[in-house]
């Protein structure tokens, strides 16, 4: 597991809530800080890829483990 500064638990939330919560979390973070997101919505994989491209934040990690999805996004 990589290091991160803030953790967001979005388990049980469906699109677009994980993205909206992540956007809110990132807004309160400094450039270079890393947000760790835990989600259960399979759609969140594509959502976070698109979100990173649109916002210019780096998607450092995207993985799935036992039905949960884990993302690391570095604020640009």
Backbone as XML, in Angstrom:
<?xml version="1.0"?>
<chain id="A" units="angstrom">
  <residue number="1" name="UNK">
    <atom name="N" x="0.847" y="-1.197" z="0.000"/>
    <atom name="CA" x="0.000" y="0.000" z="0.000"/>
    <atom name="C" x="0.883" y="1.247" z="0.000"/>
  </residue>
  <residue number="2" name="UNK">
    <atom name="N" x="0.583" y="2.143" z="-0.900"/>
    <atom name="CA" x="1.339" y="3.390" z="-0.997"/>
    <atom name="C" x="0.949" y="4.331" z="0.137"/>
  </residue>
  <residue number="3" name="UNK">
    <atom name="N" x="1.757" y="5.338" z="0.316"/>
    <atom name="CA" x="1.437" y="6.356" z="1.318"/>
    <atom name="C" x="0.392" y="7.314" z="0.770"/>
  </residue>
  <residue number="4" name="UNK">
    <atom name="N" x="-0.465" y="7.796" z="1.647"/>
    <atom name="CA" x="-1.463" y="8.782" z="1.248"/>
    <atom name="C" x="-1.717" y="9.739" z="2.389"/>
  </residue>
  <residue number="5" name="UNK">
    <atom name="N" x="-2.317" y="10.884" z="2.069"/>
    <atom name="CA" x="-2.550" y="11.922" z="3.068"/>
    <atom name="C" x="-3.964" y="11.918" z="3.613"/>
  </residue>
  <residue number="6" name="UNK">
    <atom name="N" x="-4.931" y="11.594" z="2.749"/>
    <atom name="CA" x="-6.338" y="11.626" z="3.137"/>
    <atom name="C" x="-7.007" y="10.366" z="2.612"/>
  </residue>
  <residue number="7" name="UNK">
    <atom name="N" x="-7.893" y="9.786" z="3.429"/>
    <atom name="CA" x="-8.634" y="8.601" z="2.981"/>
    <atom name="C" x="-10.116" y="8.927" z="2.862"/>
  </residue>
  <residue number="8" name="UNK">
    <atom name="N" x="-10.710" y="8.456" z="1.765"/>
    <atom name="CA" x="-12.134" y="8.656" z="1.521"/>
    <atom name="C" x="-12.786" y="7.287" z="1.387"/>
  </residue>
  <residue number="9" name="UNK">
    <atom name="N" x="-13.720" y="6.987" z="2.274"/>
    <atom name="CA" x="-14.443" y="5.724" z="2.207"/>
    <atom name="C" x="-15.769" y="5.961" z="1.484"/>
  </residue>
  <residue number="10" name="UNK">
    <atom name="N" x="-15.841" y="5.497" z="0.235"/>
    <atom name="CA" x="-17.052" y="5.675" z="-0.569"/>
    <atom name="C" x="-17.769" y="4.340" z="-0.784"/>
  </residue>
  <residue number="11" name="UNK">
    <atom name="N" x="-17.532" y="3.392" z="0.131"/>
    <atom name="CA" x="-18.175" y="2.084" z="-0.010"/>
    <atom name="C" x="-19.688" y="2.236" z="0.124"/>
  </residue>
  <residue number="12" name="UNK">
    <atom name="N" x="-20.403" y="1.514" z="-0.711"/>
    <atom name="CA" x="-21.864" y="1.549" z="-0.680"/>
    <atom name="C" x="-22.464" y="2.690" z="-1.471"/>
  </residue>
  <residue number="13" name="UNK">
    <atom name="N" x="-21.633" y="3.581" z="-1.980"/>
    <atom name="CA" x="-22.128" y="4.720" z="-2.759"/>
    <atom name="C" x="-22.054" y="4.409" z="-4.247"/>
  </residue>
  <residue number="14" name="UNK">
    <atom name="N" x="-23.066" y="4.825" z="-4.982"/>
    <atom name="CA" x="-23.072" y="4.625" z="-6.423"/>
    <atom name="C" x="-22.771" y="5.924" z="-7.147"/>
  </residue>
  <residue number="15" name="UNK">
    <atom name="N" x="-22.354" y="5.790" z="-8.390"/>
    <atom name="CA" x="-22.060" y="6.915" z="-9.263"/>
    <atom name="C" x="-23.227" y="7.912" z="-9.206"/>
  </residue>
  <residue number="16" name="UNK">
    <atom name="N" x="-22.987" y="9.191" z="-9.128"/>
    <atom name="CA" x="-21.672" y="9.863" z="-9.170"/>
    <atom name="C" x="-21.128" y="10.216" z="-7.792"/>
  </residue>
  <residue number="17" name="UNK">
    <atom name="N" x="-21.704" y="9.676" z="-6.729"/>
    <atom name="CA" x="-21.298" y="10.087" z="-5.370"/>
    <atom name="C" x="-19.810" y="9.889" z="-5.055"/>
  </residue>
  <residue number="18" name="UNK">
    <atom name="N" x="-19.186" y="8.755" z="-5.416"/>
    <atom name="CA" x="-17.741" y="8.645" z="-5.107"/>
    <atom name="C" x="-16.912" y="9.759" z="-5.751"/>
  </residue>
  <residue number="19" name="UNK">
    <atom name="N" x="-17.254" y="10.112" z="-6.994"/>
    <atom name="CA" x="-16.528" y="11.183" z="-7.693"/>
    <atom name="C" x="-16.772" y="12.531" z="-7.010"/>
  </residue>
  <residue number="20" name="UNK">
    <atom name="N" x="-18.019" y="12.803" z="-6.669"/>
    <atom name="CA" x="-18.349" y="14.077" z="-6.019"/>
    <atom name="C" x="-17.648" y="14.211" z="-4.674"/>
  </residue>
  <residue number="21" name="UNK">
    <atom name="N" x="-17.614" y="13.121" z="-3.909"/>
    <atom name="CA" x="-16.920" y="13.155" z="-2.610"/>
    <atom name="C" x="-15.418" y="13.338" z="-2.797"/>
  </residue>
  <residue number="22" name="UNK">
    <atom name="N" x="-14.879" y="12.679" z="-3.825"/>
    <atom name="CA" x="-13.442" y="12.795" z="-4.097"/>
    <atom name="C" x="-13.103" y="14.234" z="-4.484"/>
  </residue>
  <residue number="23" name="UNK">
    <atom name="N" x="-13.958" y="14.828" z="-5.314"/>
    <atom name="CA" x="-13.755" y="16.209" z="-5.762"/>
    <atom name="C" x="-13.722" y="17.138" z="-4.553"/>
  </residue>
  <residue number="24" name="UNK">
    <atom name="N" x="-14.652" y="16.903" z="-3.618"/>
    <atom name="CA" x="-14.741" y="17.719" z="-2.402"/>
    <atom name="C" x="-13.489" y="17.527" z="-1.525"/>
  </residue>
  <residue number="25" name="UNK">
    <atom name="N" x="-13.053" y="16.283" z="-1.396"/>
    <atom name="CA" x="-11.857" y="15.997" z="-0.592"/>
    <atom name="C" x="-10.620" y="16.659" z="-1.193"/>
  </residue>
  <residue number="26" name="UNK">
    <atom name="N" x="-10.470" y="16.517" z="-2.514"/>
    <atom name="CA" x="-9.306" y="17.095" z="-3.197"/>
    <atom name="C" x="-9.278" y="18.616" z="-3.080"/>
  </residue>
  <residue number="27" name="UNK">
    <atom name="N" x="-10.463" y="19.225" z="-3.066"/>
    <atom name="CA" x="-10.546" y="20.688" z="-2.973"/>
    <atom name="C" x="-9.900" y="21.197" z="-1.685"/>
  </residue>
  <residue number="28" name="UNK">
    <atom name="N" x="-9.942" y="20.392" z="-0.629"/>
    <atom name="CA" x="-9.371" y="20.807" z="0.647"/>
    <atom name="C" x="-7.934" y="20.370" z="0.846"/>
  </residue>
  <residue number="29" name="UNK">
    <atom name="N" x="-7.343" y="19.792" z="-0.193"/>
    <atom name="CA" x="-5.979" y="19.279" z="-0.087"/>
    <atom name="C" x="-4.987" y="20.171" z="-0.834"/>
  </residue>
  <residue number="30" name="UNK">
    <atom name="N" x="-3.713" y="20.028" z="-0.479"/>
    <atom name="CA" x="-2.650" y="20.785" z="-1.144"/>
    <atom name="C" x="-2.127" y="20.004" z="-2.344"/>
  </residue>
  <residue number="31" name="UNK">
    <atom name="N" x="-1.570" y="20.720" z="-3.320"/>
    <atom name="CA" x="-0.956" y="20.082" z="-4.483"/>
    <atom name="C" x="0.126" y="19.117" z="-4.008"/>
  </residue>
  <residue number="32" name="UNK">
    <atom name="N" x="0.160" y="17.929" z="-4.625"/>
    <atom name="CA" x="1.153" y="16.930" z="-4.252"/>
    <atom name="C" x="0.658" y="15.943" z="-3.215"/>
  </residue>
  <residue number="33" name="UNK">
    <atom name="N" x="-0.442" y="16.269" z="-2.539"/>
    <atom name="CA" x="-0.991" y="15.335" z="-1.558"/>
    <atom name="C" x="-1.762" y="14.228" z="-2.281"/>
  </residue>
  <residue number="34" name="UNK">
    <atom name="N" x="-1.876" y="13.083" z="-1.615"/>
    <atom name="CA" x="-2.498" y="11.915" z="-2.230"/>
    <atom name="C" x="-3.775" y="11.523" z="-1.491"/>
  </residue>
  <residue number="35" name="UNK">
    <atom name="N" x="-4.826" y="11.303" z="-2.274"/>
    <atom name="CA" x="-6.124" y="10.886" z="-1.751"/>
    <atom name="C" x="-6.308" y="9.405" z="-2.037"/>
  </residue>
  <residue number="36" name="UNK">
    <atom name="N" x="-6.625" y="8.647" z="-1.001"/>
    <atom name="CA" x="-6.899" y="7.208" z="-1.135"/>
    <atom name="C" x="-8.411" y="7.015" z="-1.067"/>
  </residue>
  <residue number="37" name="UNK">
    <atom name="N" x="-8.980" y="6.405" z="-2.101"/>
    <atom name="CA" x="-10.430" y="6.209" z="-2.169"/>
    <atom name="C" x="-10.747" y="4.728" z="-2.158"/>
  </residue>
  <residue number="38" name="UNK">
    <atom name="N" x="-11.731" y="4.356" z="-1.349"/>
    <atom name="CA" x="-12.236" y="2.980" z="-1.319"/>
    <atom name="C" x="-13.671" y="3.032" z="-1.810"/>
  </residue>
  <residue number="39" name="UNK">
    <atom name="N" x="-13.975" y="2.265" z="-2.852"/>
    <atom name="CA" x="-15.326" y="2.265" z="-3.417"/>
    <atom name="C" x="-15.795" y="0.842" z="-3.692"/>
  </residue>
  <residue number="40" name="UNK">
    <atom name="N" x="-17.107" y="0.667" z="-3.827"/>
    <atom name="CA" x="-17.658" y="-0.652" z="-4.140"/>
    <atom name="C" x="-18.402" y="-0.654" z="-5.473"/>
  </residue>
  <residue number="41" name="UNK">
    <atom name="N" x="-18.552" y="0.514" z="-6.081"/>
    <atom name="CA" x="-19.250" y="0.622" z="-7.360"/>
    <atom name="C" x="-18.281" y="0.275" z="-8.494"/>
  </residue>
  <residue number="42" name="UNK">
    <atom name="N" x="-18.558" y="-0.817" z="-9.253"/>
    <atom name="CA" x="-17.660" y="-1.208" z="-10.350"/>
    <atom name="C" x="-17.493" y="-0.107" z="-11.394"/>
  </residue>
  <residue number="43" name="UNK">
    <atom name="N" x="-18.482" y="0.747" z="-11.543"/>
    <atom name="CA" x="-18.401" y="1.858" z="-12.486"/>
    <atom name="C" x="-17.374" y="2.895" z="-12.096"/>
  </residue>
  <residue number="44" name="UNK">
    <atom name="N" x="-16.953" y="2.865" z="-10.838"/>
    <atom name="CA" x="-16.011" y="3.884" z="-10.355"/>
    <atom name="C" x="-14.639" y="3.768" z="-11.027"/>
  </residue>
  <residue number="45" name="UNK">
    <atom name="N" x="-14.307" y="2.575" z="-11.550"/>
    <atom name="CA" x="-13.010" y="2.404" z="-12.218"/>
    <atom name="C" x="-12.919" y="3.348" z="-13.418"/>
  </residue>
  <residue number="46" name="UNK">
    <atom name="N" x="-13.906" y="3.280" z="-14.307"/>
    <atom name="CA" x="-13.929" y="4.174" z="-15.478"/>
    <atom name="C" x="-14.136" y="5.623" z="-15.045"/>
  </residue>
  <residue number="47" name="UNK">
    <atom name="N" x="-14.980" y="5.821" z="-14.027"/>
    <atom name="CA" x="-15.267" y="7.172" z="-13.547"/>
    <atom name="C" x="-14.002" y="7.886" z="-13.088"/>
  </residue>
  <residue number="48" name="UNK">
    <atom name="N" x="-13.178" y="7.196" z="-12.289"/>
    <atom name="CA" x="-11.974" y="7.843" z="-11.759"/>
    <atom name="C" x="-10.908" y="8.043" z="-12.830"/>
  </residue>
  <residue number="49" name="UNK">
    <atom name="N" x="-10.882" y="7.157" z="-13.845"/>
    <atom name="CA" x="-9.958" y="7.358" z="-14.962"/>
    <atom name="C" x="-10.341" y="8.644" z="-15.699"/>
  </residue>
  <residue number="50" name="UNK">
    <atom name="N" x="-11.635" y="8.795" z="-15.986"/>
    <atom name="CA" x="-12.129" y="9.990" z="-16.683"/>
    <atom name="C" x="-11.937" y="11.235" z="-15.819"/>
  </residue>
  <residue number="51" name="UNK">
    <atom name="N" x="-12.234" y="11.106" z="-14.529"/>
    <atom name="CA" x="-12.097" y="12.215" z="-13.587"/>
    <atom name="C" x="-10.655" y="12.728" z="-13.567"/>
  </residue>
  <residue number="52" name="UNK">
    <atom name="N" x="-9.695" y="11.810" z="-13.534"/>
    <atom name="CA" x="-8.282" y="12.202" z="-13.501"/>
    <atom name="C" x="-7.884" y="12.944" z="-14.770"/>
  </residue>
  <residue number="53" name="UNK">
    <atom name="N" x="-8.339" y="12.436" z="-15.918"/>
    <atom name="CA" x="-8.026" y="13.091" z="-17.193"/>
    <atom name="C" x="-8.630" y="14.491" z="-17.235"/>
  </residue>
  <residue number="54" name="UNK">
    <atom name="N" x="-9.879" y="14.624" z="-16.805"/>
    <atom name="CA" x="-10.586" y="15.906" z="-16.867"/>
    <atom name="C" x="-9.986" y="16.939" z="-15.918"/>
  </residue>
  <residue number="55" name="UNK">
    <atom name="N" x="-9.567" y="16.486" z="-14.736"/>
    <atom name="CA" x="-9.105" y="17.423" z="-13.715"/>
    <atom name="C" x="-7.597" y="17.645" z="-13.733"/>
  </residue>
  <residue number="56" name="UNK">
    <atom name="N" x="-6.856" y="16.755" z="-14.414"/>
    <atom name="CA" x="-5.404" y="16.878" z="-14.455"/>
    <atom name="C" x="-4.717" y="16.305" z="-13.233"/>
  </residue>
  <residue number="57" name="UNK">
    <atom name="N" x="-5.477" y="15.672" z="-12.346"/>
    <atom name="CA" x="-4.878" y="15.003" z="-11.190"/>
    <atom name="C" x="-4.367" y="13.634" z="-11.627"/>
  </residue>
  <residue number="58" name="UNK">
    <atom name="N" x="-3.298" y="13.162" z="-10.993"/>
    <atom name="CA" x="-2.693" y="11.883" z="-11.382"/>
    <atom name="C" x="-3.358" y="10.707" z="-10.685"/>
  </residue>
  <residue number="59" name="UNK">
    <atom name="N" x="-3.829" y="9.739" z="-11.486"/>
    <atom name="CA" x="-4.352" y="8.490" z="-10.934"/>
    <atom name="C" x="-3.148" y="7.571" z="-10.770"/>
  </residue>
  <residue number="60" name="UNK">
    <atom name="N" x="-2.651" y="7.470" z="-9.536"/>
    <atom name="CA" x="-1.435" y="6.709" z="-9.270"/>
    <atom name="C" x="-1.705" y="5.214" z="-9.205"/>
  </residue>
  <residue number="61" name="UNK">
    <atom name="N" x="-2.893" y="4.863" z="-8.743"/>
    <atom name="CA" x="-3.212" y="3.441" z="-8.582"/>
    <atom name="C" x="-4.702" y="3.217" z="-8.730"/>
  </residue>
  <residue number="62" name="UNK">
    <atom name="N" x="-5.039" y="2.112" z="-9.355"/>
    <atom name="CA" x="-6.432" y="1.695" z="-9.485"/>
    <atom name="C" x="-6.421" y="0.181" z="-9.403"/>
  </residue>
  <residue number="63" name="UNK">
    <atom name="N" x="-6.973" y="-0.362" z="-8.325"/>
    <atom name="CA" x="-6.954" y="-1.821" z="-8.194"/>
    <atom name="C" x="-8.239" y="-2.311" z="-7.543"/>
  </residue>
  <residue number="64" name="UNK">
    <atom name="N" x="-8.478" y="-3.603" z="-7.722"/>
    <atom name="CA" x="-9.675" y="-4.218" z="-7.158"/>
    <atom name="C" x="-9.252" y="-5.377" z="-6.275"/>
  </residue>
  <residue number="65" name="UNK">
    <atom name="N" x="-9.919" y="-5.546" z="-5.159"/>
    <atom name="CA" x="-9.613" y="-6.639" z="-4.254"/>
    <atom name="C" x="-10.896" y="-7.050" z="-3.544"/>
  </residue>
  <residue number="66" name="UNK">
    <atom name="N" x="-11.340" y="-8.265" z="-3.810"/>
    <atom name="CA" x="-12.528" y="-8.826" z="-3.155"/>
    <atom name="C" x="-13.747" y="-7.908" z="-3.237"/>
  </residue>
  <residue number="67" name="UNK">
    <atom name="N" x="-14.004" y="-7.383" z="-4.445"/>
    <atom name="CA" x="-15.200" y="-6.579" z="-4.644"/>
    <atom name="C" x="-15.097" y="-5.127" z="-4.227"/>
  </residue>
  <residue number="68" name="UNK">
    <atom name="N" x="-13.928" y="-4.750" z="-3.733"/>
    <atom name="CA" x="-13.709" y="-3.340" z="-3.394"/>
    <atom name="C" x="-12.700" y="-2.777" z="-4.364"/>
  </residue>
  <residue number="69" name="UNK">
    <atom name="N" x="-12.853" y="-1.484" z="-4.636"/>
    <atom name="CA" x="-11.963" y="-0.808" z="-5.576"/>
    <atom name="C" x="-11.174" y="0.254" z="-4.820"/>
  </residue>
  <residue number="70" name="UNK">
    <atom name="N" x="-9.889" y="0.306" z="-5.108"/>
    <atom name="CA" x="-8.993" y="1.224" z="-4.397"/>
    <atom name="C" x="-8.308" y="2.141" z="-5.406"/>
  </residue>
  <residue number="71" name="UNK">
    <atom name="N" x="-8.307" y="3.420" z="-5.103"/>
    <atom name="CA" x="-7.704" y="4.403" z="-6.000"/>
    <atom name="C" x="-6.791" y="5.325" z="-5.209"/>
  </residue>
  <residue number="72" name="UNK">
    <atom name="N" x="-5.699" y="5.711" z="-5.835"/>
    <atom name="CA" x="-4.821" y="6.740" z="-5.272"/>
    <atom name="C" x="-4.748" y="7.861" z="-6.289"/>
  </residue>
  <residue number="73" name="UNK">
    <atom name="N" x="-5.165" y="9.043" z="-5.885"/>
    <atom name="CA" x="-5.134" y="10.203" z="-6.767"/>
    <atom name="C" x="-4.256" y="11.281" z="-6.137"/>
  </residue>
  <residue number="74" name="UNK">
    <atom name="N" x="-3.272" y="11.721" z="-6.921"/>
    <atom name="CA" x="-2.357" y="12.770" z="-6.467"/>
    <atom name="C" x="-2.859" y="14.102" z="-7.005"/>
  </residue>
  <residue number="75" name="UNK">
    <atom name="N" x="-3.081" y="15.040" z="-6.107"/>
    <atom name="CA" x="-3.567" y="16.353" z="-6.526"/>
    <atom name="C" x="-2.459" y="17.114" z="-7.254"/>
  </residue>
  <residue number="76" name="UNK">
    <atom name="N" x="-2.816" y="17.626" z="-8.437"/>
    <atom name="CA" x="-1.813" y="18.346" z="-9.226"/>
    <atom name="C" x="-1.774" y="19.823" z="-8.860"/>
  </residue>
</chain>
